[in-house]
């Protein structure tokens, strides 16, 4: 799976990222958010509803882990492991 290219998702080593949402979220970032490192902006998750640092992180849509789904935009793509 390492050399495969997918239309809607890519693996950044931490998880599968939705290309469309990532582009959209980057364009929405304000200058003030970019001034400080992620550590300084996020801190510890002390809230009962922690927020992911990457909202474009995909989830598996099936038990066989063959289809990825973006929870933000709902797009899906078949990622065949064979």
KEKE-3310 file (N, C-alpha, C; in steps of 0.2 Angstrom, whole numbers, plus 5000, padded with zeros to 4 digits):
npx = (5004:5011:5016:5005:4993:4980:4964:4956:4961:4976:4990:4998:5007:5003:4989:4975:4971:4959:4960:4952:4945:4956:4963:4953:4951:4964:4964:4955:4961:4967:4978:4982:4981:4991:5003:5007:5014:5007:5007:5006:4994:4984:4986:4983:4970:4958:4945:4928:4925:4935:4945:4950:4966:4968:4955:4952:4954:4952:4941:4938:4926:4920:4920:4931:4941:4943:4937:4938:4932:4928:4923:4920:4916:4910:4914:4919:4931:4937:4950:4959:4967:4973)
npy = (4994:5006:5013:5016:5028:5038:5045:5053:5052:5052:5045:5051:5045:5046:5044:5042:5055:5067:5074:5084:5091:5094:5104:5114:5117:5122:5134:5141:5144:5156:5170:5173:5160:5154:5159:5154:5139:5122:5116:5127:5132:5122:5115:5104:5092:5095:5097:5090:5087:5085:5092:5086:5089:5088:5090:5083:5070:5054:5039:5022:5014:5002:4985:4977:4986:4992:5002:5020:5034:5051:5059:5072:5078:5067:5060:5045:5031:5017:5007:4995:4982:4971)
npz = (5000:5001:4990:4983:4975:4980:4976:4985:4998:5009:5017:5031:5039:5052:5051:5040:5029:5023:5008:5002:5013:5020:5012:5012:5026:5028:5021:5028:5040:5051:5052:5065:5071:5065:5070:5082:5088:5087:5099:5108:5105:5107:5119:5134:5134:5143:5143:5142:5130:5119:5105:5089:5083:5069:5059:5047:5048:5043:5044:5046:5036:5036:5043:5037:5035:5022:5016:5016:5026:5027:5041:5041:5028:5022:5011:5003:4999:4991:4998:4994:5002:4997)
capx = (5000:5015:5017:4998:4990:4972:4961:4953:4965:4983:4992:5003:5011:4999:4982:4973:4969:4955:4963:4948:4944:4963:4964:4948:4953:4970:4962:4951:4965:4968:4985:4983:4982:4998:5008:5010:5015:5001:5007:5004:4987:4980:4987:4980:4963:4955:4938:4925:4924:4942:4944:4956:4970:4967:4948:4951:4957:4947:4939:4936:4919:4918:4924:4936:4946:4944:4934:4939:4926:4929:4918:4918:4912:4906:4917:4922:4935:4939:4957:4960:4973:4976)
capy = (5000:5011:5016:5018:5035:5038:5052:5057:5051:5050:5043:5055:5041:5046:5042:5044:5062:5068:5079:5090:5094:5097:5110:5118:5119:5126:5140:5144:5146:5163:5172:5172:5153:5151:5163:5150:5131:5118:5115:5133:5133:5117:5113:5098:5091:5095:5097:5083:5086:5087:5093:5084:5094:5088:5088:5080:5063:5049:5034:5016:5014:4995:4981:4974:4991:4992:5009:5025:5039:5057:5061:5079:5079:5061:5056:5038:5029:5010:5006:4988:4980:4965)
capz = (5000:5002:4984:4979:4976:4980:4974:4990:5005:5009:5024:5033:5044:5058:5049:5033:5029:5017:5004:5001:5019:5022:5008:5014:5032:5028:5018:5033:5045:5051:5053:5072:5072:5062:5074:5087:5087:5089:5107:5112:5103:5109:5127:5136:5133:5149:5142:5141:5123:5116:5098:5086:5080:5062:5058:5041:5049:5040:5048:5042:5035:5036:5047:5034:5034:5015:5013:5021:5025:5030:5045:5040:5022:5020:5005:5004:4994:4992:4999:4994:5005:4993)
cpx = (5004:5015:5010:4996:4983:4970:4959:4957:4972:4985:4998:5008:5007:4992:4981:4969:4965:4958:4959:4947:4951:4964:4959:4949:4959:4968:4958:4955:4967:4976:4987:4984:4989:5004:5011:5010:5008:5001:5004:4996:4982:4980:4984:4973:4959:4947:4935:4924:4930:4941:4951:4960:4970:4959:4947:4954:4951:4946:4938:4929:4916:4923:4931:4942:4948:4942:4935:4933:4929:4923:4915:4914:4909:4909:4920:4926:4937:4947:4958:4967:4977:4980)
cpy = (5006:5016:5018:5025:5034:5045:5056:5057:5050:5049:5047:5052:5041:5043:5044:5051:5063:5074:5085:5094:5098:5104:5116:5121:5124:5133:5144:5147:5153:5164:5171:5165:5151:5154:5158:5142:5128:5117:5121:5134:5128:5115:5106:5097:5090:5095:5090:5082:5089:5087:5090:5090:5094:5085:5084:5072:5058:5043:5028:5016:5007:4991:4978:4979:4992:4999:5014:5030:5045:5059:5068:5080:5073:5057:5049:5036:5022:5010:4999:4986:4974:4967)
cpz = (5000:4996:4980:4981:4976:4979:4980:4997:5004:5016:5025:5038:5051:5057:5042:5034:5022:5014:5003:5007:5021:5019:5011:5021:5032:5025:5023:5039:5045:5053:5060:5074:5070:5066:5079:5085:5089:5096:5110:5111:5107:5117:5128:5135:5139:5149:5141:5134:5119:5108:5095:5083:5072:5061:5051:5042:5047:5045:5043:5042:5036:5041:5044:5033:5026:5012:5019:5020:5029:5034:5044:5034:5019:5014:5007:4998:4996:4993:5000:4997:5001:4987)
residu = (UNK:UNK:UNK:UNK:UNK:UNK:UNK:UNK:UNK:UNK:UNK:UNK:UNK:UNK:UNK:UNK:UNK:UNK:UNK:UNK:UNK:UNK:UNK:UNK:UNK:UNK:UNK:UNK:UNK:UNK:UNK:UNK:UNK:UNK:UNK:UNK:UNK:UNK:UNK:UNK:UNK:UNK:UNK:UNK:UNK:UNK:UNK:UNK:UNK:UNK:UNK:UNK:UNK:UNK:UNK:UNK:UNK:UNK:UNK:UNK:UNK:UNK:UNK:UNK:UNK:UNK:UNK:UNK:UNK:UNK:UNK:UNK:UNK:UNK:UNK:UNK:UNK:UNK:UNK:UNK:UNK:UNK)
# end
